[in-house]
Amino acid sequence: MASNVSDHNVYILGAITNYIELHAYQDSLVRSGLQQMNEGRLIAHEEVVVRIKKIGRGRK
């Protein structure tokens, strides 16, 4: 029984650790995007669509 509780605690601790690491990673991506936006490094939606279509044509 004690082993089951210990295993459960390890599982919960691992899940919490994964959640925190994922949140930190996502936070860094958002902060990087905001910095790029503040520096004026943006691409208009229409340009993104054109680039995606070009990529799609290259794979056929």
C-alpha positions as CSV (number, residue, x, y, z in Angstrom):
1,M,0.0,0.0,0.0
2,A,2.8,2.4,0.9
3,S,4.4,1.7,-2.5
4,N,1.1,2.7,-4.3
5,V,1.0,6.0,-2.4
6,S,4.7,6.7,-3.2
7,D,4.1,5.8,-6.9
8,H,1.1,8.1,-7.0
9,N,3.1,10.9,-5.4
10,V,5.9,10.5,-7.9
11,Y,3.3,10.5,-10.8
12,I,1.7,13.7,-9.5
13,L,5.1,15.4,-8.9
14,G,6.1,14.4,-12.5
15,A,2.8,15.8,-13.9
16,I,3.2,19.1,-12.0
17,T,6.8,19.4,-13.2
18,N,5.8,18.7,-16.8
19,Y,3.1,21.3,-16.5
20,I,5.4,24.0,-15.1
21,E,8.1,23.2,-17.7
22,L,5.6,23.4,-20.6
23,H,4.2,26.7,-19.2
24,A,7.7,28.2,-19.0
25,Y,8.4,27.1,-22.6
26,Q,5.2,28.6,-23.8
27,D,5.8,31.8,-21.9
28,S,9.2,32.1,-23.5
29,L,7.7,31.8,-26.9
30,V,5.1,34.4,-26.2
31,R,7.7,36.8,-24.8
32,S,9.9,36.2,-27.8
33,G,7.0,37.0,-30.1
34,L,6.1,40.1,-28.2
35,Q,9.7,41.3,-28.4
36,Q,9.7,40.7,-32.2
37,M,6.5,42.6,-32.5
38,N,7.8,45.5,-30.5
39,E,10.9,45.6,-32.8
40,G,8.6,45.7,-35.9
41,R,9.5,42.3,-37.1
42,L,6.1,41.3,-38.3
43,I,4.7,39.6,-41.4
44,A,1.2,40.5,-42.7
45,H,-1.4,37.7,-42.7
46,E,-1.6,37.9,-46.5
47,E,2.1,37.3,-46.8
48,V,2.0,34.3,-44.5
49,V,-0.8,32.8,-46.7
50,V,1.3,33.4,-49.9
51,R,4.4,31.7,-48.3
52,I,2.4,28.7,-47.1
53,K,0.9,28.2,-50.5
54,K,4.4,28.3,-52.0
55,I,5.6,25.7,-49.6
56,G,2.6,23.5,-50.4
57,R,3.3,23.7,-54.1
58,G,6.9,22.7,-53.6
59,R,5.9,19.4,-52.0
60,K,3.7,18.1,-54.8
